Structure formats: structure tokens, C-alpha cells
């Protein structure tokens, strides 16, 4: 269960990073 939370957090981090980069 905690694995899913980490994956979601990582994806959100990358998503935000990509949005800021753009």
C-alpha cells in the first residue's frame, strides 16, 4: 500500500517539475 503512495508522490513531483520547466 505504501508503495503506491510513493509512486503517486514521485509522479506528482515529476509532473510539477515538468510544468515548472515548461
C-alpha positions in Angstrom: 0.0 0.0 0.0 2.8 2.4 0.9 4.4 1.6 -2.4 1.5 3.1 -4.3 1.7 6.3 -2.3 5.4 6.7 -3.1 4.8 6.1 -6.8 1.9 8.7 -6.8 4.1 11.2 -5.0 7.0 10.6 -7.4 4.7 11.0 -10.4 3.3 14.2 -9.0 6.8 15.5 -8.3 7.8 14.8 -11.9 4.6 16.3 -13.2 5.1 19.5 -11.2 8.8 19.7 -12.2 7.8 19.3 -15.9 5.1 22.0 -15.6 7.6 24.4 -14.0 10.3 23.5 -16.6 7.9 24.3 -19.4 
